[in-house]
């Protein structure tokens, strides 16, 4: 039996709440409309894109990072030595490893299904921004042709690919 990482689950929930806010699905203390929220989202898109990339990396790298919890004392010592950490070997060798008081023996896994839901919501928010706050495509093309304007035609470079659930 396995359970998702609580830490990553909370990170996922926080980002999903932010995406829902910008989509207009969550209220705010002010009177900002969904469109107004999406204008602000676009102004901050590099930050939110970084947050998405960081969360995806955290989920993708979870399996490798979790090996430190699963390693035997000698394997863990080897990992620490390869990283160059001058640990107290006598303390390491005497350490007794427990998987914590929650669900002892349960395998902890990355929340792949949850991150894929967030990726779907993220991509949906990008589409909503293109549809509701971007100028119509024909008008964008007309401005590019007539004035040589440099502009973002779509948000494809920010779209994310769902993770493989088998990984």
N, C-alpha and C positions, 0 to 999 in steps of 0.2 A: 504494500500500500504506500502511496506517496502523497505529499501535500506540497502546494506551491510555497515558495519563499515568501514569508510574511513581509519582509523588507521590500522586495520587488513588487509585491501586490499593492502595498501602500503607495509606492512611487507611481505605479500604473494608475491607481485610483485618483491620485492628485492630478496627474496629467489629463486623465479623462474628464475630470471636473472642469479643468481649464478649457478644454476643447468644447465641452457642452456649453460653457459660458459664452464663448465666442460664436458658437452657432446660434445662440439666442435661446437655448433650451434651459438655461439657469438664470434666475433673476439676479439683479444687482441692487444695491442700495439706491443708486441713482435712477434716472429714467432713460438710460441708454437703450436704444432699440437694437435689434439684432444687426441691422446694417451698420449702425454706429460702432458696435462692438467689432464687426468684421473690418471696418476701416482701421481701427486701432490694432487689430491682429495683424493686418498687412504691414502696418508701420513697424511692428515688432517681430515680423516673421523670421528674421535671422536668429533671434533669441529662441523662439519657439521651435524652430527647425533644429537648433543645437540641442534643446531639451529632448526632442524626439530621438535624435541620433544617439544621445547619451543613454537614454532609456533602452533603446534597441541594443546598444553595445552591452549594457548591463545584463540584459536578458541573454544575449548571444554568448557572453563570456561566463555565464553562471556555472555551467558544467565544469569548466576548467577551474574556476575559483573554488567550487565546492569540493574539489579533490583534496584540499588542505584539511577539510573536516573528515574526509573518509580515509585519509592516509594513515598508515601505521606510524608509530613513533619514529621508526628508522626512516621511512619515506619522508615524513614531515621534516625530520632533521636534514635530510638531503636537499629538500626543497629550500629550506632556509639557508643552508650553506651555499647553494647555487646562487641565491639572491644576494649573498654577501653579508648576511646578518650575523653578528657575533653573539649568538645566543648561548646561554648557560646550558651546556650539553647535559650535565648531571640533572638539572631540573627537567629538561625535555625528556630524558630517558625515563624519569620517574613519573612523568605525567600520565594520568589516566583519562582517557577521552570518553566523554559522554555526548550524546547527541542533544543534550538539553532536556529539560523536564517536560517539554511538549512532545508527545507522540514518540517516545523513545523507540528507536529502531526504524522509524519511518524515513523513507528516502525523501529528501527535500529537492524539489525540481523548480525550474524556471516557469513562470506563468505564461507559457507560449500562447495559449488560447486568449488570455487577457490582452497581451501585447498586440495580437492580431486584431482584436476588437478595437483597440486604440488606433492602430494603423488604418483600419477601415474608417473610423470616425474622423481621423486626421485628413485622409484623402477626400472624404465627403465634405469637410469644412473647406478645403481648397477649392473643390468644385462649386460650393455655395458662394465663395468669394468671387470666383470667375463669373458666375451667373448673376449675382446680385449687385456687385459693386464695380466690376470692370465695365468699360465701355463695350458696346457690341463689337464683335470681331471685324465686321466689315468697316466700321468706323476706325478701328485701330489700324487696319491695313491701309485705309485711305490716308490717314495722318502720316503713316510711315512713307507711303509713296509721295505724297504732296510735299511734305516738309522734311523728310529724312529723319524723323523723330526716332530716337532710340528708346524703346520701351519693352517691358516684359509683356509678351503676348499671352502667356499662360503660366500656370504655376507648376508645370510638369517637373521642373528640376527639384521641387520640394516633395514630390510624391514619394511614398515609401512602399516597399514590397513586403508583403506578409512573410513571416518566418516559417520555415518548414517545421511542422509540428512533430516530426519524427526525430529531429536533431536533438 
